[in-house]
Amino acid sequence: MDLLSERILVAFGPRAEAIKFAPLIRELKTRPQVFELRVVNTGEHRESLTQVMDLFSVRADVNLNIGQEEDACVIDRAVLF
């Protein structure tokens, strides 16, 4: 990666978020010389999320394997701070 590239982290969990972010992720991945992209999947609602990711050919670099709503709240707070 070039030192001048922009580092971007896209994190999503529920299916609705994946649907919204998938086109952006696909576009950013077509420009590796400009963007250093990391995709994080929280792991919420695995079955429906996998369907969306397969549909858009999106793969996560990291899967947090969060299954409980309480876990997701902790991650949301951590990302905000």
N, C-alpha and C positions, 0 to 999 in steps of 0.2 A: 504494500500500500504506500502510496505517495504521502509525504508529510503534509501536503496541501489538501488532501482529500477531507471531506466532511464526514465525521463519524455520526452515525444515526442508529439509535436503538428503537425498534418498534416492538412494543409489548401488547399482547392481546390475550383475552381469555374466552369469554362467551362467543358463541357463533356470530352474533350480530356484529361484534367488533371485528372478527376475522373477515366478514363480508365487506366491511367498510375499508379495512386496511389492505386487503389482498391486491387490489389494483395498484396501490401505492408501492407495495413491496415488490411487485413484479416490475414496475417501472424503474425503481431504484436499483434493482439487481441488473438491469440492462446497462448501467453506467458505473461499473466498478472503478473506473479511473477517476471518478468524481466523488463517489460515496462509498464509505466503508460501512456496510449495513450488517447489523446483528438483529435477528428476529427471536423474540422470546415468547413462548407459549406458556400461559399459566397452567394449562391442563384442565381448566374447568370445562365441564360438559364434553368430555372426551369424544363420545360417539358422534355427536352432531358437528363438533369442531373438525374432526378428522375428515368428514364428508366435504366440508367447505375447503379445507386445505388441499385435499385431493383434486377437487373441482378446479381450483385456481393454480394448481401445481406449486403451492407454497410449502416450504419446509422450514421448520424452526431450527435455529442453531442451538437453542436451549429450551428444555421443557421442565418447568418447575414442578410438575405433577401435583398440583394443588387440586384437591377434590372437594374441600369443604368451603362453604361461604365465609366462615370465620377466618380461614387461612387467607382468602382473597383480600379481606379487609386489612389484614396486617401488611400484605404486599402493597396495596394501594397507599397506605400511610407511608411506608418506607420509600416508595417512588416519589411521593410528593415532597419528602424532606430530603 
